Amino acid sequence: MKRVILALTTILIMFTFVACGSSLYEGEKSGYTKVTNVTGTTFEVSSSWNQSATAIFTIKEDDVYDGLYVKKSDDSYLLFDMNNILIAVGRTNFDFEENETVENLAAHDINNVWLSSEEKKLDYESGTKDGVYKLIASAKADYSVTPTQYATFKGYISNVKSGDMEYSMFVGAMTDSGSLTKTQNEICEHIAKTFRIVGEGAVEEVEEDTETAEVSTEETLPSEEVVEEKPVEDVTEEVVEPTEEVVEEQTEQTETDEDTTEEIVVESTEEESDNDKESEEIVVESEDEEPTEEETKEESTEEKPVEQQTASYTTFTYDDAKNSSTYKPLNTGEAGKFYIFEKDDMISAAVRVDAIHTGTEAERLILTYNGRKTSPSVGTEFVVVEYSSTADPRVNYIDCKFLGADGENLNYLGVAYPSKCYDMYDNIKVTDGIYSKIYAYYEVPIGTREYLLKFGSRVAEKTLGTENSLTANYIVDTGYRAKSSREQLKENRK
């Protein structure tokens, strides 16, 4: 009799383990996009969120965050809409494998997202598969993006550990009823189950769940439909012209949350980017000088431009330059290393952003130095980057791209914008082997907080069989801050 009981107990334990292991993981689903920026992990998010979220590099306490935002680095991921959804991922030290308790849940955070449970005991499933421990537990998160913006989200914590590596995710949604709706729960559960460690000791992906995900737009995010994510290359070749309605949303910044994040793409009527210029378009160094004193006086009556980000025009060498990346960018005045590709050759060079010109100063530079495009698209404004380099761009073309803070095409209010820059070489100066006063300009949607400038091209990777990881990346803070609903109301009453 004892043997029978022992055998039944063993079978029950084995069944529980197998069931637990399979219920902790799910494979890819249509309508979702894999996220891989957090080194050592992968997980899925809705493709519509991935496309419509506005990327930010820093969170500022004096700002207001209405809408969907994403903040990425190589060790963390944060996607949030303070009225809708929260996903936080990062390296942690919960050690649930040794202590699966409510007290342990509340003892640690995931990138400043603190968790708790409404139950006295932790409501969880856990198991070990291929040497990787995983736990999924019900949890709620109290998150404050700024001192005046905070909310509580209900959902799940997903924790994975292999050896000394432990990562955790919280995924949750806002709810007025006290519990998640069926659709909210299905979405949050799927995201939690796709969270896994990759590399050594990784759990193989489950090859099931091929059905299309039915994502409710009312209960998740303000998007009309779940769309398949387009490859970056497709987006970069398209020029986006926002509609008048989008412009109103960008400039007014009213207290009402943006309820439309529909991506608007219009065929370009402009010429191709300067990136496609042939070598015969090399411009001979111009003898044009800076505007005269009389011209400066005439322009002094115009509106003063926004304060420029400037740097002293000192010489530098390649050895002075630093390496950078999307998540570890440089600031104005710092020199960065990058590669220039010329046919079958790869040239090491350095670049330094000396100034960012906006407002009337940007317009003046574009007109003075024969910019190809003289009128910005609806809802955007021209910005001019002034830079120096160890390379002559008229001989070895320097590729410059305007991107979002995450290194992808900039998304603002659900609209994807082109990355192309227009070059202006008419005022290049040469001192001690450094080419300065090189200009390029681009269109920035009005209301953008920050963006990335990337120098260096990856177009020759296939030709050379080389992975070009050396680009010079610069973060630019526009100084824009959104107004709170109360501040906007006061302004409207004036």
Phi, psi and omega in degrees: 000318180297322180295321179298314179299317180297318180295317179297320179297318179297316179298318180298317179297315180296319179297317180298318181296314182295314181298319182295316181298316182288329182279353180268348183230146173223151178275186183291148176235148175296141181093001178238156180237137179284134177252130185231009187289333179280109185307127178096357182221161167219156174195171181247149169227163178302135180299326179294323176294316183300325182278327188262348182290138175273124182280138176231152180263322178226153174257125185251133185294335182267013181254170177235130184246091175253121183119194184256126182229154175224136179234118186240151167209180181281358177229008179203160179212132179220117175239128183209147165227112189296352176249011189209295193222151176216128172228124179231131181226139177185175176285134184222178177219046177294319184056051178298335181303330180258342188210083181271075185226162176297321181299321179292324178301320183273356186274345184226169180234165172244095181052054177071013171260113184263137187247160176203177180229146177275351180257156178287330177245148181293126177267102190213167167232144179210163178180169179238129181221128181054036177081004180250122176276139177219141177227137171236124183225148174293140181201164171233153184233134172257116184234133178240109180284327172220169179302338182251355179238113181210158182199164176247132181240144177246139181177232186221149165257134176241120186238129178233142181214133175222111183064236179270357182269122175227131178229150179224152176229140165245132174228125183204170182227159173283144178213139179268343186269354181095347177213159181290145173289170181300317181292315178302317182296318180297319181293312181296320179297316181297315180298317180297323183282340178276351181289123183208160173275139177244159183098213182297129179080011184287152176272130180296145182290143179283130182263055177226194180056060181267359183286157180289138180282127177269096183264120180283124182284333181286328187256358179241286180219156180286074178227141187288330180200161175277125183240150177288137181291135177273147176298149181305322184300324181294320184288322184295337182272354182256142176257130185257126177245103181294149180283170179301323180298319180295323180297318178300319179296324182288320187273326183283319182049056181286176184287344180283132178297148177290119183260005177230126177236034183290129180284128184248120181234126181238143180298140182285140172253000181273166175287168178296160180299156175300345179300336184263010180297143176275162185297335182290352179274011181303131183264130177287144184307124185283148177266002178298138180260175175298159179306144182289171181296323180295318179297321180296320180295319180299324183278349185293341180278349180284170178302134180291135179289161175299145180308129184275149171270112186238164177220154179289144184273069177263154180285161178209167179237172178299323181293338178283342186283156183247158170279153180211173178208175179304317185268354175227070186277170177264167176249165177307134180099348179262142179268139181233149179270146176201170179254143170247130178259127175233105183053250182256020183238151178236123185250131175277133181214171177229149180224153176219125174283119183264329182198152172242117183255132180230178174061217183294332178294320177297316179298319180298315181297320181296319179287320182294320186251030168058051175297143183291325181245124187250354178232122180290156177293161181303130177084006180235169175222152179282141172228137181249129173260131176251127184218166177238159180206157174282348180251148176272112184294344178283343179253313178242102188301132178258115181277127178234132180236143175261118187226170174286171183295347178261008179083002177258175176303136185295130174250130176222122183054038176083003180252131178269133184248151181291157184260357190288148177240149177257128184271147174225114185249009188287353185231022184294133176245153179234123178221123179051039178079006178253127178268117184241177183053043171270130183244147169215145179226161188205171183253123181250126177300134182298126182106356178294135181276312183204159181205176183241139169251126183241121177257131182120148186236150177250012189292337185261011182304311184293323182295316184270346185067028185239137175276110181274098179257002185258095174234155178261120187244131181234131176267135180238122177263119183284343183086357180288138174227135179285156178263146175288165180302321181293316179295320179294321179296318178298318181293322180292333182280342182290000000 
